[in-house]
Amino acid sequence: MFHLVLVNLFRNKLRTVLTLLSVLVALFLYSSLGAILDTLQAASDSGSRERLATRHAIALTNFLPYSYKQRIAQIPGVKRVCTQVWFGARDPQDRGGFFTQFAVDNDFWPMYKKDIRIVEATKPQVALGVPAGQDPKLAAYLAERPACIVGVGLMKKKNWKLGQTIHLDGTIFPGTWDFVIRGTYDKQPGGTWDNEMLLFRQDYLVEKGLKGNELTGVFKLELNDKSQSAAIARQVDAMFENSDNATKTESEQAFGAGFVSMFGNVPFALRMIGFAVVFTILVISANTMVMSVRERTSEIGVLKTLGFSDGSIFGMIVAEAAIITTGGGLIGALLAKFGLEGKPLAFIPQMVIRWETVFTAIAIAVLLGAVSGFIPAWQASRLRIVDALRRVD
């Protein structure tokens, strides 16, 4: 039976190959759309529920006064407060190679020590101490205003070296920005941050980009007791409710989900496109099987004359359809998995495609084969021998 299936599959090699390629491209597209959804979901799930994020109540792009930090830090239950500003510059040597950059203050490093660790750092020219709670490897970084710390993944991708001076073209903050790489970091096991970011000192941004204005983007709050997060969030927002710069405080994880929401209703659109792709390929594969079975009507009559049962005919035709769609779907889904994972997507440095998405695509391919082959297989199995042999191709 399997030999007959293979012979029938390659009876018209061009049609079989074109159909398989159609399924391959369709399932690659479906998996690619799923990869975008997986990436957005992974981005929204990043961040810790044990930390809070305070941003401007109107929009993420609005700045907050840096003086808010001291007032927030005085709230009972707040252990530490740090600041982060989205920078968004581009590498003039690789303008399409997006990567994340944040300006952070010094409290960032002790707050995120469970997420990232300093791997390597240059030594300062003059022996300097570091403030309590800071990693001693940050000495050179803390001593030089244009210094930055770069993730090991980004260092490898850009082929940068420790101690190198790099130049970035500002977008949000115009001009050419020079940074000296004074250290590298890697993500901690279980940490929520990746290792492809550039982190630099916020006072450098204030000095050059914000023109002396003491402003910042987001405050991150580390709490003594995470069970008090909701109450502290309400207290922070109430403190600035009647000011010119009202705030919105939420968990760091919810903040990440809000950041991703800037894409708009992209997930719904992607799902609709995915359904359209699946329906289209179903029509294509069904048409292929109908044509294939119609060409072999007399041969099906001969097979029945030789003793092949209706069930055997039915199974043989469904198997043909399943092999075409499953083969194309398997190749397309795996190409998406290994071809797209790790690639940048908009402001997200690495695309993520879960194995669940790959297996779903393969399952859809198998289902397509079964559905597209069912009707022609059912018609062939019910075909009478006399009618089959009477038909002349």
C-alpha positions in Angstrom: 0.0 0.0 0.0 2.8 2.4 0.9 4.5 1.7 -2.4 1.3 2.5 -4.3 1.0 5.7 -2.3 4.5 6.8 -3.3 4.0 5.8 -7.0 0.7 7.8 -7.1 2.4 10.8 -5.4 5.1 11.1 -8.0 2.9 10.3 -11.0 2.8 14.0 -11.7 6.0 15.2 -10.1 5.6 18.8 -10.9 2.1 19.1 -9.4 3.2 17.3 -6.3 6.3 19.4 -5.8 4.3 22.6 -6.4 1.6 21.6 -3.9 4.2 20.7 -1.3 6.0 24.0 -1.8 2.6 25.8 -1.5 2.0 24.1 1.9 5.6 24.8 2.9 5.3 28.5 2.3 1.9 28.7 3.8 2.9 27.0 7.0 6.1 29.0 7.2 4.0 32.1 7.0 1.6 30.7 9.7 4.6 29.9 11.9 6.1 33.3 11.3 2.9 35.0 12.4 2.9 32.7 15.4 6.4 33.7 16.2 5.4 37.4 16.3 2.6 36.5 18.7 5.0 34.4 20.8 7.5 37.3 20.8 4.9 39.8 22.0 3.7 37.4 24.6 7.3 36.8 25.9 7.9 40.5 26.0 4.7 41.1 28.0 5.6 38.3 30.4 9.1 39.7 31.1 9.6 41.7 34.2 9.0 40.8 37.8 5.8 41.0 39.8 7.9 41.9 42.8 8.9 45.2 41.3 6.7 48.2 40.4 7.1 50.6 37.5 6.0 54.2 37.7 5.5 56.1 34.5 3.7 59.2 33.3 -0.1 58.7 33.4 -0.6 60.1 29.9 2.0 58.2 27.8 5.2 56.3 28.0 6.9 59.0 25.9 6.3 61.7 28.5 9.0 62.4 31.0 8.7 62.6 34.8 10.7 64.9 37.1 13.7 63.1 38.6 12.8 64.7 42.0 9.9 62.2 42.3 12.5 59.5 43.1 13.3 60.9 46.5 9.6 61.2 47.4 8.8 57.7 46.2 11.7 56.3 48.2 10.3 57.7 51.4 7.1 55.6 51.1 7.1 52.9 53.8 7.7 49.5 52.1 9.8 50.8 49.3 13.3 49.4 49.5 15.0 51.0 46.6 14.1 53.2 43.5 16.0 53.4 40.3 15.3 55.2 37.0 15.3 54.1 33.4 15.1 56.1 30.1 14.5 54.5 26.7 17.3 55.8 24.5 16.6 54.4 21.0 19.8 55.3 19.1 21.1 53.5 16.0 24.5 52.1 15.1 25.7 54.0 12.0 27.6 50.9 10.9 24.5 48.7 11.1 21.4 50.9 10.9 19.0 48.0 10.5 20.5 46.1 13.5 18.2 47.2 16.2 19.2 46.7 19.9 17.9 48.0 23.2 19.5 50.9 25.1 18.6 52.3 28.5 20.0 55.2 30.5 20.0 54.1 34.1 21.0 55.6 37.4 23.3 53.9 39.9 20.5 52.3 41.9 19.7 50.2 38.9 22.6 47.8 39.5 21.9 46.6 43.0 18.2 46.4 42.2 18.7 44.1 39.2 21.6 41.9 40.5 19.3 38.9 40.5 18.6 39.4 36.8 22.0 40.4 35.4 25.6 40.0 36.5 28.8 41.8 35.5 31.0 39.3 33.6 34.0 41.4 32.8 35.1 45.0 33.3 38.0 47.3 32.8 40.0 48.6 35.7 39.9 52.3 36.5 43.0 54.3 35.9 43.0 55.4 39.5 42.1 53.1 42.3 38.5 54.1 43.4 36.1 52.6 45.8 32.5 52.0 44.9 29.4 52.9 47.0 28.0 50.2 49.3 25.9 47.7 47.5 27.6 48.2 44.2 29.5 45.5 42.4 33.3 46.3 42.6 33.6 45.5 38.9 31.6 48.7 38.2 34.4 51.0 39.4 35.5 52.1 36.0 31.9 52.5 34.8 31.1 54.7 37.9 34.2 56.8 37.4 33.6 57.8 33.7 30.4 59.6 32.6 30.3 58.3 29.0 30.9 54.7 30.2 28.4 51.9 29.3 27.9 48.2 30.1 27.0 46.0 27.2 25.4 42.5 27.2 27.6 39.6 26.1 25.2 38.7 23.3 25.3 42.2 21.8 29.1 42.3 22.2 29.3 39.1 20.1 26.8 40.2 17.5 28.4 43.6 17.0 32.0 42.3 17.4 32.7 45.0 20.0 35.6 44.8 22.4 36.0 45.8 26.0 37.4 49.3 26.3 36.3 50.2 22.8 34.7 53.6 22.1 31.5 53.2 20.0 29.4 55.9 18.2 25.6 55.9 18.0 23.3 58.2 16.2 20.5 59.5 18.4 16.9 59.4 17.3 14.9 60.5 20.4 17.9 62.5 21.5 19.6 63.8 18.4 23.3 64.0 17.8 26.2 61.6 17.8 26.8 59.8 21.1 30.1 58.4 22.1 30.2 55.5 24.6 33.1 53.7 26.2 32.5 50.0 26.9 33.7 49.6 30.5 32.0 46.2 31.2 30.0 43.4 30.0 27.0 41.6 31.6 25.1 38.4 31.2 21.7 37.4 32.3 21.3 35.4 35.5 19.6 32.0 35.5 15.9 32.7 35.8 16.4 36.4 35.2 13.9 38.5 33.2 16.4 40.5 31.1 18.3 39.4 28.0 22.0 39.9 27.3 21.7 42.1 24.2 21.3 45.6 25.7 23.4 48.6 26.2 23.1 50.3 29.6 24.7 53.7 30.3 24.6 56.4 32.9 21.6 58.6 33.1 23.7 61.7 34.2 25.4 61.5 30.8 22.0 61.6 29.1 20.9 64.6 31.3 24.1 66.4 30.6 24.0 66.0 26.8 20.5 65.0 25.8 18.1 66.5 28.2 20.1 69.8 28.4 20.4 69.9 32.1 16.8 69.1 32.8 16.4 66.7 35.7 13.9 64.4 34.0 13.6 60.6 33.6 11.4 58.1 31.9 10.4 55.3 34.3 10.9 54.7 38.0 11.3 51.1 39.1 10.5 50.3 42.7 11.9 47.4 44.7 9.7 46.5 47.6 10.3 45.0 51.0 7.1 42.9 50.8 5.6 42.1 47.4 2.2 41.6 49.1 2.0 45.3 49.6 2.6 46.1 45.9 -1.1 47.1 45.2 -1.3 49.4 48.2 2.1 51.1 47.4 1.1 51.6 43.8 -2.0 53.4 44.8 -0.1 55.5 47.3 2.5 56.5 44.7 -0.2 57.6 42.2 -2.2 59.4 44.9 1.0 61.4 45.8 1.2 62.9 42.3 -2.5 62.9 41.4 -2.9 66.6 41.3 0.5 67.5 39.9 1.3 68.5 36.3 2.9 65.1 35.9 0.5 62.5 37.2 1.8 58.9 37.4 0.6 55.4 36.7 2.1 52.7 38.8 1.8 49.0 38.1 3.8 45.8 38.3 6.9 45.6 36.1 5.2 42.7 34.3 2.1 44.7 33.6 4.3 47.6 32.5 6.0 45.3 29.9 2.6 44.2 28.6 1.6 47.9 28.2 4.8 48.6 26.4 3.9 45.8 23.9 0.4 47.2 23.5 1.9 50.0 21.4 1.7 47.6 18.5 -2.1 48.1 18.7 -4.4 45.2 17.7 -1.7 43.4 15.8 -2.4 40.0 17.4 -6.0 40.0 16.1 -4.8 40.9 12.6 -2.2 38.2 12.7 -4.7 35.6 13.7 -7.0 36.6 10.9 -4.2 36.4 8.4 -3.2 33.0 9.8 -6.8 31.7 9.3 -6.8 33.0 5.8 -3.6 31.2 5.0 -4.9 27.9 6.4 -8.1 28.2 4.4 -6.3 29.0 1.2 -3.9 26.1 1.5 -6.9 23.8 2.3 -8.5 24.8 -1.0 -5.2 24.3 -2.9 -4.5 20.8 -1.5 -8.1 19.7 -1.9 -8.1 20.7 -5.5 -4.8 18.8 -6.1 -6.3 15.6 -4.6 -9.5 15.9 -6.6 -7.5 16.3 -9.8 -5.3 13.4 -8.9 -8.1 11.0 -8.1 -10.1 12.0 -11.2 -7.1 11.1 -13.4 -7.0 7.6 -11.8 -10.6 6.7 -11.9 -10.1 3.7 -14.2 -7.1 2.6 -12.2 -9.2 2.7 -9.0 -11.7 0.4 -10.8 -8.9 -2.0 -11.6 -7.7 -2.0 -8.0 -11.2 -2.8 -6.8 -11.4 -5.6 -9.4 -8.2 -7.1 -8.0 -9.7 -7.2 -4.5 -8.8 -3.9 -2.9 -11.5 -2.9 -0.4 -13.2 0.4 -0.2 -11.4 1.1 3.0 -8.0 0.5 1.4 -8.8 2.9 -1.4 -10.0 5.5 1.1 -6.8 5.1 3.2 -4.5 5.3 0.3 -5.9 8.6 -1.0 -6.0 10.2 2.4 -2.4 9.0 3.0 -1.3 10.7 -0.2 -2.8 14.0 0.9 -1.4 13.7 4.4 2.1 13.1 3.1 2.1 16.2 0.9 0.7 18.5 3.5 2.6 17.0 6.5 5.9 17.1 4.6 5.4 20.7 3.6 4.1 21.8 7.0 7.0 20.1 8.8 9.7 21.7 6.7 7.9 25.1 6.8 7.4 25.1 10.6 11.0 24.0 11.3 12.4 26.7 8.9 10.4 29.3 10.8 11.7 27.9 14.1 15.4 27.9 13.3 15.3 30.7 10.8 13.5 33.4 12.8 14.3 32.7 16.4 16.8 35.2 17.8 16.2 37.7 15.0 15.2 41.3 16.0 11.6 42.4 15.8 10.9 46.2 16.1 12.0 47.3 19.6 12.3 43.6 20.7 15.9 42.4 20.3 15.1 38.7 19.8 12.2 36.9 18.3 10.8 33.9 20.2 9.0 31.0 18.6 7.8 28.4 21.0 7.7 24.7 20.2 4.0 24.8 20.8 3.6 27.0 17.8 5.7 24.7 15.7 3.7 21.6 16.8 0.5 23.4 16.2 1.6 24.2 12.6 2.5 20.6 12.0 -0.8 19.4 13.5 -2.6 21.9 11.1 -0.7 20.4 8.2 -1.8 16.9 9.2 -5.4 18.0 9.6 -5.2 19.8 6.2 -4.1 16.5 4.6 -7.0 14.6 6.2 -9.6 17.2 5.3 -8.4 17.8 1.7 -8.2 14.1 1.0 -11.4 13.1 2.7 -13.9 14.0 0.0 -12.0 12.6 -3.0 -11.2 9.5 -1.0 -14.8 9.0 0.1 -16.0 9.4 -3.6 -13.4 7.0 -4.8 -14.2 4.4 -2.1 -17.9 4.5 -3.1 -17.2 4.3 -6.8 -18.6 1.2 -8.4 -16.3 -0.9 -10.5 -18.5 -0.7 -13.6 -18.7 3.1 -13.4 -15.0 3.4 -12.9 -14.0 1.2 -15.8 -16.6 2.8 -18.1 -15.0 6.2 -17.7 -12.5 7.1 -20.5 -9.7 9.6 -19.6 
